Amino acid sequence: MEAKALSNRTFLVLAIFFASVELIASGLYIPSLPHIPEAFGTSITFVQLSVSMFILAFQFLGSLLGPFLMHLVVKFHLILV
């Protein structure tokens, strides 16, 4: 079964979507930080640790997915002009 190549427009839309996910997620998460300890019955220390883990996870996944996505670009000849 042959892999179907993505169009340039589809690739661009997906790239913009995945690049904006962290901004949207952190934009929702950060303003709610003062209320999280009360809602979940935990300390502010664990809530602050969750922010650090959130940022590290996005950076780590970006480091792993970056080379994979470049491989797809080369494999499917997705050149944005």
C-alpha positions in Angstrom: 0.0 0.0 0.0 1.5 3.3 -1.0 1.6 6.2 1.4 -0.5 9.2 0.3 1.5 12.4 0.2 0.1 15.4 2.0 -0.6 18.5 0.1 1.5 21.6 1.0 -1.6 23.3 2.4 -2.5 20.4 4.6 1.1 20.2 5.9 1.2 23.9 6.6 -2.1 23.7 8.5 -0.9 20.7 10.6 2.4 22.4 11.3 0.7 25.6 12.6 -1.8 23.6 14.7 0.9 21.5 16.4 3.1 24.6 17.0 0.2 26.4 18.7 -0.8 23.5 20.9 1.6 24.4 23.7 0.6 28.1 23.6 -3.1 27.2 23.9 -2.5 24.6 26.6 -0.3 26.9 28.7 -2.7 29.7 28.2 -5.4 27.6 29.8 -3.2 26.1 32.5 -1.2 29.0 33.9 -4.2 31.3 34.8 -5.8 28.4 36.8 -2.7 27.7 38.9 -4.0 29.6 42.1 -7.1 27.5 42.1 -5.6 24.0 41.4 -4.4 23.3 45.0 -7.9 24.0 46.4 -9.6 21.9 43.7 -7.4 18.9 44.0 -6.4 19.2 47.7 -2.7 19.4 47.1 0.1 21.8 47.9 1.3 24.7 45.8 4.7 23.0 45.5 3.2 20.1 43.5 1.3 22.4 41.3 4.5 24.4 40.5 6.3 21.1 39.8 3.6 20.2 37.4 4.3 23.4 35.4 8.0 22.4 35.2 7.1 18.9 34.1 4.6 20.3 31.5 7.3 22.5 29.9 10.0 19.7 30.0 7.6 17.2 28.4 6.8 19.6 25.5 10.6 20.2 25.0 11.4 16.5 25.1 8.6 15.6 22.7 9.7 18.3 20.3 13.2 17.0 20.3 12.0 13.5 19.5 9.3 14.5 16.9 11.4 17.1 15.1 13.7 14.6 13.3 10.8 12.3 12.6 8.8 15.1 11.0 11.8 16.1 8.9 12.0 12.5 7.7 8.4 12.8 6.6 9.1 16.0 4.8 11.9 14.4 2.8 10.1 11.1 2.2 6.9 12.6 0.9 8.6 15.6 -0.8 6.7 18.1 1.1 8.3 21.3 0.0 6.6 24.5 1.1 7.1 27.2 -1.6 
